[in-house]
Amino acid sequence: MDYSQADHYQTLGIANGATQAQVKQAYRQLAKQFHPDSQNTDAAHDKIAQVNAAYEVLGDVNARQRYDDSRRAQVKATANARAARSATATAQYRKRRTEKDTTIEAWLRGVFNPTDRLIGKIIKPLKAEVRALSADPFDDELMEAFQTYIESCRESLEKAQAKFKSMPNPAGVASGAANLYYCLNQLEDGIEEIERFTYTYDDSYLHTGQELFRISAGLRKDAKAEIKAVL
């Protein structure tokens, strides 16, 4: 059996800095313990062969020096290889992180921020527009102004939907992007409900539309919070 790769110090049960006298003493004790006359088993035979191989190296000063040099070189090579793997892994992680950050930054500039601004143009004026119309819903001028607002909402929504679809959503902002998507859907339904009110004068459509806008505002707020948490 090849014992060249074994830890000879461990085999003899001594420290790396043991003196030659300690090496010899440890060898004698083990040789006596595992001598065939004391233990005639396969395990004992293997152990005494391992002990002899260790002493053959450590019992000779020059052989021991070569062995120690080889061990130090191996430890150094292992450490260097580990450091190289660590450096490579770190570089790859930083590269992925940089690419991820760059992708998210581009998405924020090109998709999220402009979409959010367009959503704001839809949601923010609603309260004031409804208040103005409530003075007299049957007044043609007031209704025409309200319908103009609804038309501007549709235009802003179409732009927001197109902007949202213009780039893939990065995985790191998936949750925020999902809320933005649901926000746009709620706004689309809300605009339709409010528009129904303009030609039916049924307040239930207006109230439903207002509720959908309120839900949209909450989703918009959640999207912003989740995006902020990623940055």
Backbone as CSV, one residue per row, in Angstrom:
resi,resn,N_x,N_y,N_z,CA_x,CA_y,CA_z,C_x,C_y,C_z
1,MET,0.844,-1.198,0.000,0.000,0.000,0.000,0.878,1.246,0.000
2,ASP,0.451,2.277,-0.729,1.233,3.510,-0.849,0.896,4.451,0.302
3,TYR,1.921,4.758,1.133,1.718,5.663,2.266,2.400,7.010,2.037
4,SER,2.807,7.272,0.795,3.564,8.490,0.517,2.737,9.749,0.740
5,GLN,1.404,9.631,0.619,0.544,10.799,0.790,0.022,10.941,2.218
6,ALA,0.404,10.000,3.084,-0.081,10.037,4.462,0.618,11.137,5.249
7,ASP,-0.028,11.579,6.317,0.584,12.557,7.224,1.426,11.772,8.223
8,HIS,2.720,11.761,7.996,3.599,10.935,8.823,3.618,11.397,10.276
9,TYR,3.494,12.673,10.498,3.468,13.176,11.879,2.220,12.663,12.597
10,GLN,1.118,12.679,11.886,-0.127,12.181,12.465,-0.039,10.677,12.708
11,THR,0.605,9.982,11.792,0.758,8.533,11.946,1.504,8.190,13.230
12,LEU,2.563,8.953,13.516,3.354,8.694,14.726,2.782,9.391,15.957
13,GLY,1.776,10.239,15.740,1.142,10.917,16.869,2.021,11.967,17.504
14,ILE,2.794,12.682,16.694,3.703,13.701,17.219,3.450,15.027,16.510
15,ALA,3.967,16.097,17.126,3.825,17.422,16.538,4.821,17.599,15.405
16,ASN,4.536,18.556,14.529,5.433,18.807,13.399,6.828,19.224,13.856
17,GLY,6.902,19.851,15.019,8.204,20.323,15.503,8.891,19.366,16.457
18,ALA,8.452,18.126,16.486,9.044,17.138,17.404,10.533,16.943,17.107
19,THR,11.294,16.700,18.153,12.729,16.442,17.977,12.923,15.041,17.410
20,GLN,14.138,14.775,16.934,14.425,13.441,16.396,14.292,12.383,17.487
21,ALA,14.631,12.764,18.718,14.499,11.820,19.834,13.026,11.482,20.065
22,GLN,12.162,12.483,19.954,10.726,12.252,20.132,10.165,11.409,18.993
23,VAL,10.717,11.610,17.801,10.300,10.799,16.654,10.629,9.334,16.914
24,LYS,11.847,9.096,17.367,12.286,7.721,17.620,11.472,7.081,18.737
25,GLN,11.204,7.846,19.794,10.443,7.320,20.928,9.022,6.935,20.500
26,ALA,8.397,7.808,19.714,7.042,7.527,19.257,7.015,6.292,18.367
27,TYR,8.029,6.172,17.522,8.096,5.018,16.627,8.230,3.723,17.421
28,ARG,9.101,3.719,18.409,9.323,2.507,19.195,8.055,2.075,19.930
29,GLN,7.341,3.050,20.471,6.113,2.719,21.196,5.073,2.092,20.262
30,LEU,4.928,2.676,19.080,3.938,2.165,18.133,4.375,0.822,17.544
31,ALA,5.681,0.687,17.290,6.183,-0.571,16.740,5.947,-1.712,17.725
32,LYS,6.124,-1.405,19.001,5.889,-2.417,20.027,4.399,-2.737,20.139
33,GLN,3.571,-1.682,20.057,2.127,-1.858,20.214,1.520,-2.687,19.086
34,PHE,2.010,-2.463,17.862,1.397,-3.123,16.706,2.276,-4.224,16.107
35,HIS,3.279,-4.643,16.843,4.138,-5.729,16.354,3.298,-6.993,16.178
36,PRO,3.578,-7.764,15.140,2.796,-8.988,14.885,2.730,-9.931,16.080
37,ASP,3.761,-9.890,16.930,3.722,-10.757,18.108,2.675,-10.285,19.110
38,SER,2.339,-8.972,19.040,1.348,-8.421,19.970,-0.052,-8.456,19.372
39,GLN,-0.154,-8.080,18.098,-1.457,-8.049,17.423,-1.301,-8.657,16.034
40,ASN,-1.762,-9.845,15.876,-1.626,-10.533,14.593,-2.937,-10.427,13.811
41,THR,-3.242,-9.162,13.402,-4.460,-8.912,12.619,-4.090,-8.122,11.372
42,ASP,-4.989,-8.136,10.407,-4.730,-7.377,9.179,-4.599,-5.887,9.478
43,ALA,-5.431,-5.406,10.404,-5.386,-3.984,10.755,-4.051,-3.635,11.396
44,ALA,-3.558,-4.517,12.247,-2.278,-4.279,12.915,-1.143,-4.318,11.906
45,HIS,-1.212,-5.247,10.955,-0.181,-5.334,9.923,-0.142,-4.051,9.089
46,ASP,-1.324,-3.556,8.766,-1.393,-2.323,7.977,-0.858,-1.150,8.788
47,LYS,-1.187,-1.122,10.079,-0.746,-0.025,10.931,0.768,-0.023,11.080
48,ILE,1.374,-1.188,11.298,2.819,-1.227,11.486,3.542,-0.857,10.197
49,ALA,2.942,-1.214,9.054,3.534,-0.828,7.771,3.486,0.690,7.614
50,GLN,2.383,1.294,8.051,2.239,2.746,7.971,3.220,3.432,8.920
51,VAL,3.389,2.866,10.108,4.332,3.420,11.090,5.763,3.331,10.559
52,ASN,6.106,2.200,9.952,7.451,2.033,9.390,7.713,3.035,8.269
53,ALA,6.691,3.253,7.430,6.840,4.203,6.326,7.050,5.616,6.864
54,ALA,6.335,5.951,7.939,6.469,7.282,8.531,7.854,7.457,9.144
55,TYR,8.315,6.428,9.828,9.622,6.545,10.487,10.757,6.555,9.473
56,GLU,10.557,5.869,8.373,11.583,5.856,7.325,11.855,7.272,6.826
57,VAL,10.812,8.096,6.825,10.962,9.486,6.382,11.402,10.382,7.534
58,LEU,10.652,10.345,8.639,10.920,11.277,9.733,12.150,10.901,10.550
59,GLY,12.532,9.634,10.497,13.710,9.210,11.256,15.013,9.624,10.602
60,ASP,14.945,10.013,9.341,16.137,10.468,8.617,16.049,11.987,8.474
61,VAL,17.042,12.691,8.978,16.996,14.161,9.007,16.820,14.748,7.608
62,ASN,17.580,14.254,6.652,17.499,14.794,5.290,16.155,14.471,4.631
63,ALA,15.699,13.224,4.820,14.406,12.828,4.249,13.274,13.634,4.886
64,ARG,13.422,13.870,6.197,12.403,14.657,6.902,12.363,16.086,6.371
65,GLN,13.556,16.649,6.099,13.615,18.017,5.587,12.917,18.112,4.227
66,ARG,13.187,17.126,3.378,12.536,17.120,2.060,11.021,16.964,2.203
67,TYR,10.624,16.119,3.148,9.193,15.898,3.397,8.523,17.183,3.890
68,ASP,9.190,17.867,4.834,8.638,19.118,5.370,8.545,20.185,4.282
69,ASP,9.591,20.258,3.453,9.576,21.235,2.353,8.415,20.949,1.393
70,SER,8.215,19.660,1.120,7.141,19.267,0.213,5.775,19.616,0.799
71,ARG,5.619,19.384,2.107,4.343,19.703,2.776,4.072,21.203,2.755
72,ARG,5.125,21.990,3.025,4.949,23.445,3.014,4.576,23.936,1.615
73,ALA,5.229,23.354,0.608,4.924,23.746,-0.773,3.486,23.377,-1.130
74,GLN,3.046,22.209,-0.636,1.683,21.765,-0.923,0.660,22.668,-0.236
75,VAL,0.964,23.028,1.017,0.063,23.926,1.753,-0.027,25.279,1.055
76,LYS,1.144,25.773,0.612,1.173,27.061,-0.074,0.401,26.997,-1.390
77,ALA,0.601,25.887,-2.126,-0.097,25.731,-3.405,-1.605,25.654,-3.189
78,THR,-2.005,24.933,-2.127,-3.436,24.819,-1.814,-4.014,26.180,-1.449
79,ALA,-3.256,26.937,-0.638,-3.711,28.266,-0.230,-3.813,29.197,-1.437
80,ASN,-2.812,29.103,-2.327,-2.838,29.946,-3.528,-4.021,29.594,-4.428
81,ALA,-4.275,28.284,-4.552,-5.401,27.846,-5.386,-6.722,28.316,-4.787
82,ARG,-6.816,28.220,-3.445,-8.034,28.671,-2.767,-8.215,30.177,-2.939
83,ALA,-7.104,30.912,-2.816,-7.168,32.367,-2.979,-7.561,32.736,-4.406
84,ALA,-7.028,31.971,-5.369,-7.358,32.236,-6.773,-8.838,31.977,-7.035
85,ARG,-9.353,30.861,-6.467,-10.781,30.559,-6.638,-11.641,31.630,-5.988
86,SER,-11.206,32.073,-4.809,-11.952,33.112,-4.102,-11.953,34.416,-4.891
87,ALA,-10.779,34.762,-5.444,-10.673,35.998,-6.227,-11.546,35.923,-7.476
88,THR,-11.545,34.744,-8.115,-12.369,34.560,-9.316,-13.848,34.672,-8.978
89,ALA,-14.235,34.009,-7.871,-15.639,34.050,-7.454,-16.059,35.473,-7.102
90,THR,-15.160,36.196,-6.413,-15.465,37.581,-6.038,-15.615,38.457,-7.274
91,ALA,-14.704,38.266,-8.234,-14.762,39.056,-9.469,-16.043,38.764,-10.242
92,GLN,-16.410,37.479,-10.296,-17.637,37.106,-11.004,-18.862,37.676,-10.306
93,TYR,-18.849,37.639,-8.956,-19.975,38.191,-8.196,-20.098,39.692,-8.438
94,ARG,-18.949,40.384,-8.394,-18.977,41.833,-8.609,-19.443,42.172,-10.020
95,LYS,-19.016,41.342,-10.975,-19.443,41.570,-12.357,-20.944,41.394,-12.488
96,ARG,-21.458,40.294,-11.882,-22.906,40.059,-11.941,-23.659,41.170,-11.227
97,ARG,-23.104,41.609,-10.073,-23.766,42.673,-9.312,-23.773,43.978,-10.103
98,THR,-22.636,44.265,-10.757,-22.552,45.485,-11.561,-23.537,45.434,-12.719
99,GLU,-23.578,44.268,-13.388,-24.517,44.108,-14.503,-25.955,44.234,-14.015
100,LYS,-26.215,43.636,-12.838,-27.560,43.707,-12.263,-27.920,45.148,-11.938
101,ASP,-26.985,45.861,-11.273,-27.240,47.253,-10.906,-27.447,48.115,-12.149
102,THR,-26.633,47.859,-13.180,-26.748,48.636,-14.416,-28.092,48.385,-15.086
103,THR,-28.519,47.122,-15.093,-29.804,46.767,-15.701,-30.960,47.415,-14.952
104,ILE,-30.902,47.360,-13.623,-31.968,47.958,-12.817,-31.996,49.470,-13.002
105,GLU,-30.810,50.076,-13.026,-30.738,51.531,-13.201,-31.340,51.946,-14.547
106,ALA,-31.021,51.180,-15.588,-31.567,51.483,-16.913,-33.081,51.309,-16.922
107,TRP,-33.572,50.279,-16.229,-35.017,50.038,-16.149,-35.723,51.156,-15.390
108,LEU,-35.096,51.621,-14.324,-35.691,52.720,-13.553,-35.813,53.976,-14.411
109,ARG,-34.733,54.286,-15.136,-34.741,55.490,-15.976,-35.696,55.348,-17.160
110,GLY,-35.665,54.169,-17.786,-36.412,54.005,-19.028,-37.839,53.546,-18.871
111,VAL,-38.153,52.901,-17.726,-39.495,52.327,-17.564,-40.202,52.857,-16.318
112,PHE,-39.623,52.583,-15.163,-40.356,52.867,-13.928,-40.650,54.354,-13.737
113,ASN,-39.620,55.176,-13.817,-39.822,56.605,-13.545,-40.814,57.258,-14.507
114,PRO,-40.662,57.066,-15.828,-41.649,57.683,-16.732,-43.049,57.100,-16.569
115,THR,-43.141,55.795,-16.303,-44.458,55.180,-16.088,-45.105,55.750,-14.834
116,ASP,-44.307,55.904,-13.791,-44.829,56.455,-12.535,-45.325,57.889,-12.729
117,ARG,-44.595,58.675,-13.498,-45.029,60.062,-13.744,-46.359,60.093,-14.501
118,LEU,-46.502,59.215,-15.467,-47.747,59.158,-16.236,-48.918,58.714,-15.358
119,ILE,-48.650,57.779,-14.457,-49.698,57.343,-13.522,-50.128,58.511,-12.640
120,GLY,-49.146,59.289,-12.201,-49.465,60.458,-11.383,-50.352,61.452,-12.113
121,LYS,-50.123,61.618,-13.410,-50.940,62.540,-14.209,-52.387,62.066,-14.308
122,ILE,-52.589,60.763,-14.138,-53.946,60.214,-14.192,-54.637,60.325,-12.836
123,ILE,-53.939,59.913,-11.789,-54.561,59.791,-10.470,-54.764,61.140,-9.775
124,LYS,-53.738,61.967,-9.777,-53.766,63.181,-8.954,-54.924,64.132,-9.270
125,PRO,-55.275,64.365,-10.540,-56.337,65.349,-10.812,-57.758,64.852,-10.533
126,LEU,-57.937,63.551,-10.293,-59.294,62.999,-10.218,-60.158,63.705,-9.180
127,LYS,-59.649,63.885,-7.989,-60.447,64.472,-6.916,-60.938,65.865,-7.296
128,ALA,-60.039,66.685,-7.835,-60.414,68.048,-8.220,-61.394,68.029,-9.392
129,GLU,-61.204,67.111,-10.333,-62.090,67.022,-11.492,-63.503,66.614,-11.071
130,VAL,-63.599,65.662,-10.158,-64.915,65.226,-9.674,-65.590,66.349,-8.897
131,ARG,-64.806,67.072,-8.102,-65.360,68.180,-7.330,-65.913,69.260,-8.260
132,ALA,-65.172,69.552,-9.325,-65.632,70.575,-10.270,-66.918,70.139,-10.959
133,LEU,-66.986,68.871,-11.339,-68.175,68.374,-12.030,-69.382,68.307,-11.106
134,SER,-69.138,68.056,-9.822,-70.247,67.893,-8.877,-71.073,69.164,-8.713
135,ALA,-70.513,70.300,-9.141,-71.285,71.553,-9.069,-72.559,71.433,-9.886
136,ASP,-72.469,70.763,-11.044,-73.657,70.516,-11.867,-73.292,69.504,-12.953
137,PRO,-73.488,68.208,-12.667,-73.107,67.171,-13.636,-73.813,67.315,-14.981
138,PHE,-74.921,68.045,-15.000,-75.677,68.184,-16.251,-75.282,69.432,-17.035
139,ASP,-74.318,70.160,-16.507,-73.817,71.328,-17.230,-72.894,70.848,-18.351
140,ASP,-73.205,71.258,-19.576,-72.459,70.765,-20.734,-70.978,71.124,-20.668
141,GLU,-70.677,72.343,-20.259,-69.279,72.771,-20.211,-68.497,71.987,-19.156
142,LEU,-69.120,71.792,-17.985,-68.449,71.030,-16.930,-68.229,69.577,-17.361
143,MET,-69.254,69.002,-18.001,-69.121,67.618,-18.449,-68.067,67.500,-19.549
144,GLU,-68.036,68.491,-20.433,-67.041,68.458,-21.509,-65.621,68.534,-20.936
145,ALA,-65.450,69.373,-19.913,-64.135,69.482,-19.270,-63.760,68.163,-18.597
146,PHE,-64.755,67.514,-17.987,-64.505,66.233,-17.321,-64.147,65.158,-18.350
147,GLN,-64.841,65.166,-19.475,-64.550,64.196,-20.533,-63.159,64.428,-21.133
148,THR,-62.754,65.693,-21.188,-61.400,66.003,-21.664,-60.361,65.396,-20.716
149,TYR,-60.652,65.481,-19.420,-59.765,64.863,-18.425,-59.696,63.354,-18.642
150,ILE,-60.850,62.728,-18.880,-60.878,61.276,-19.097,-60.067,60.910,-20.337
151,GLU,-60.197,61.712,-21.387,-59.448,61.445,-22.611,-57.945,61.569,-22.367
152,SER,-57.565,62.566,-21.576,-56.138,62.718,-21.254,-55.652,61.535,-20.416
153,CYS,-56.558,61.003,-19.571,-56.211,59.817,-18.779,-55.932,58.631,-19.695
154,ARG,-56.770,58.466,-20.705,-56.581,57.357,-21.650,-55.248,57.501,-22.389
155,GLU,-54.947,58.707,-22.815,-53.694,58.936,-23.533,-52.490,58.644,-22.636
156,SER,-52.565,59.116,-21.400,-51.461,58.873,-20.459,-51.334,57.389,-20.143
157,LEU,-52.485,56.709,-20.024,-52.457,55.280,-19.727,-51.822,54.498,-20.874
158,GLU,-52.188,54.828,-22.104,-51.606,54.138,-23.261,-50.091,54.333,-23.307
159,LYS,-49.651,55.552,-23.019,-48.211,55.819,-22.991,-47.539,55.028,-21.866
160,ALA,-48.199,54.987,-20.706,-47.635,54.267,-19.561,-47.541,52.772,-19.853
161,GLN,-48.583,52.215,-20.460,-48.571,50.787,-20.791,-47.482,50.467,-21.814
162,ALA,-47.330,51.342,-22.799,-46.288,51.132,-23.807,-44.904,51.240,-23.180
163,LYS,-44.740,52.201,-22.290,-43.443,52.386,-21.624,-43.123,51.189,-20.737
164,PHE,-44.135,50.675,-20.054,-43.933,49.533,-19.164,-43.489,48.296,-19.941
165,LYS,-43.977,48.155,-21.170,-43.645,46.990,-21.990,-42.367,47.182,-22.807
166,SER,-41.765,48.351,-22.717,-40.629,48.669,-23.589,-39.339,47.954,-23.206
167,MET,-39.248,47.468,-21.958,-38.053,46.754,-21.500,-38.471,45.593,-20.614
168,PRO,-37.711,44.495,-20.637,-38.000,43.395,-19.705,-37.787,43.867,-18.267
169,ASN,-38.578,43.333,-17.357,-38.423,43.695,-15.951,-37.274,42.898,-15.332
170,PRO,-36.268,43.552,-14.757,-35.172,42.819,-14.106,-35.703,41.974,-12.953
171,ALA,-35.085,40.823,-12.744,-35.537,39.913,-11.687,-35.497,40.573,-10.315
172,GLY,-34.526,41.455,-10.113,-34.369,42.082,-8.802,-35.502,43.012,-8.411
173,VAL,-36.303,43.441,-9.386,-37.410,44.360,-9.092,-38.744,43.739,-9.487
174,ALA,-38.786,42.416,-9.527,-39.982,41.713,-10.004,-41.227,42.081,-9.206
175,SER,-41.087,42.158,-7.886,-42.248,42.451,-7.046,-42.769,43.861,-7.299
176,GLY,-41.858,44.827,-7.367,-42.261,46.202,-7.640,-42.874,46.342,-9.018
177,ALA,-42.296,45.652,-10.003,-42.827,45.701,-11.367,-44.221,45.087,-11.430
178,ALA,-44.443,44.025,-10.652,-45.761,43.385,-10.634,-46.816,44.349,-10.097
179,ASN,-46.485,45.071,-9.035,-47.439,46.043,-8.489,-47.713,47.165,-9.482
180,LEU,-46.683,47.555,-10.225,-46.874,48.587,-11.242,-47.812,48.083,-12.341
181,TYR,-47.642,46.829,-12.705,-48.502,46.212,-13.727,-49.960,46.177,-13.258
182,TYR,-50.178,45.740,-12.019,-51.544,45.686,-11.484,-52.133,47.084,-11.347
183,CYS,-51.283,48.037,-11.018,-51.726,49.427,-10.920,-52.284,49.905,-12.259
184,LEU,-51.570,49.614,-13.332,-52.028,50.015,-14.668,-53.342,49.330,-15.031
185,ASN,-53.474,48.069,-14.666,-54.719,47.344,-14.951,-55.905,47.962,-14.211
186,GLN,-55.689,48.300,-12.940,-56.761,48.909,-12.156,-57.146,50.274,-12.725
187,LEU,-56.156,51.017,-13.177,-56.439,52.321,-13.778,-57.264,52.173,-15.056
188,GLU,-56.917,51.180,-15.855,-57.659,50.964,-17.099,-59.129,50.679,-16.806
189,ASP,-59.367,49.811,-15.827,-60.752,49.507,-15.448,-61.434,50.734,-14.844
190,GLY,-60.680,51.487,-14.049,-61.246,52.672,-13.411,-61.663,53.726,-14.422
191,ILE,-60.836,53.938,-15.427,-61.165,54.924,-16.472,-62.433,54.509,-17.212
192,GLU,-62.563,53.220,-17.493,-63.761,52.734,-18.184,-65.015,52.969,-17.348
193,GLU,-64.909,52.724,-16.038,-66.062,52.930,-15.154,-66.453,54.406,-15.106
194,ILE,-65.466,55.267,-14.992,-65.753,56.704,-14.922,-66.339,57.196,-16.243
195,GLU,-65.841,56.648,-17.339,-66.374,57.052,-18.645,-67.840,56.633,-18.788
196,ARG,-68.192,55.471,-18.248,-69.596,55.031,-18.301,-70.500,56.034,-17.580
197,PHE,-69.975,56.590,-16.511,-70.757,57.575,-15.763,-71.114,58.779,-16.633
198,THR,-70.200,59.167,-17.539,-70.419,60.389,-18.324,-71.584,60.275,-19.295
199,TYR,-71.961,59.049,-19.673,-73.110,58.950,-20.577,-74.295,58.214,-19.957
200,THR,-74.176,57.803,-18.689,-75.326,57.196,-18.003,-75.772,58.034,-16.806
201,TYR,-74.853,58.854,-16.305,-75.091,59.648,-15.092,-75.448,58.761,-13.900
202,ASP,-74.970,57.525,-13.949,-75.184,56.584,-12.847,-73.998,56.712,-11.887
203,ASP,-74.275,57.225,-10.684,-73.194,57.488,-9.726,-72.411,56.230,-9.344
204,SER,-73.028,55.057,-9.483,-72.328,53.831,-9.089,-71.073,53.617,-9.934
205,TYR,-71.146,54.018,-11.216,-69.970,53.890,-12.076,-68.855,54.822,-11.606
206,LEU,-69.239,56.026,-11.233,-68.248,56.993,-10.755,-67.599,56.501,-9.465
207,HIS,-68.427,55.991,-8.553,-67.892,55.513,-7.274,-66.972,54.306,-7.475
208,THR,-67.370,53.412,-8.388,-66.512,52.252,-8.675,-65.184,52.707,-9.270
209,GLY,-65.263,53.669,-10.189,-64.044,54.197,-10.791,-63.133,54.837,-9.763
210,GLN,-63.719,55.594,-8.844,-62.921,56.228,-7.788,-62.250,55.176,-6.902
211,GLU,-62.975,54.102,-6.606,-62.406,53.035,-5.778,-61.244,52.349,-6.505
212,LEU,-61.402,52.135,-7.801,-60.320,51.515,-8.575,-59.097,52.431,-8.636
213,PHE,-59.333,53.730,-8.719,-58.222,54.682,-8.687,-57.530,54.640,-7.320
214,ARG,-58.333,54.491,-6.263,-57.760,54.418,-4.916,-56.876,53.172,-4.781
215,ILE,-57.352,52.053,-5.314,-56.560,50.817,-5.290,-55.273,51.004,-6.096
216,SER,-55.395,51.666,-7.228,-54.221,51.928,-8.069,-53.181,52.752,-7.318
217,ALA,-53.656,53.751,-6.588,-52.737,54.601,-5.823,-51.988,53.781,-4.778
218,GLY,-52.696,52.823,-4.147,-52.046,51.961,-3.162,-50.998,51.063,-3.797
219,LEU,-51.324,50.520,-4.966,-50.370,49.666,-5.677,-49.152,50.471,-6.129
220,ARG,-49.397,51.687,-6.544,-48.290,52.566,-6.945,-47.366,52.826,-5.760
221,LYS,-47.953,53.082,-4.604,-47.168,53.323,-3.391,-46.358,52.085,-3.019
222,ASP,-46.990,50.907,-3.104,-46.287,49.657,-2.790,-45.133,49.422,-3.765
223,ALA,-45.369,49.712,-5.033,-44.323,49.525,-6.044,-43.114,50.400,-5.723
224,LYS,-43.367,51.644,-5.358,-42.270,52.557,-5.021,-41.489,52.049,-3.815
225,ALA,-42.214,51.572,-2.805,-41.554,51.086,-1.588,-40.686,49.869,-1.887
226,GLU,-41.184,48.968,-2.715,-40.429,47.754,-3.028,-39.213,48.061,-3.896
227,ILE,-39.362,49.007,-4.806,-38.221,49.410,-5.629,-37.164,50.080,-4.758
228,LYS,-37.605,50.921,-3.841,-36.677,51.617,-2.944,-35.905,50.624,-2.085
229,ALA,-36.576,49.548,-1.661,-35.925,48.546,-0.812,-34.817,47.810,-1.550
230,VAL,-34.931,47.716,-2.865,-33.920,47.015,-3.672,-32.679,47.873,-3.860
231,LEU,-32.858,49.173,-3.921,-31.756,50.089,-4.231,-30.844,50.299,-3.028
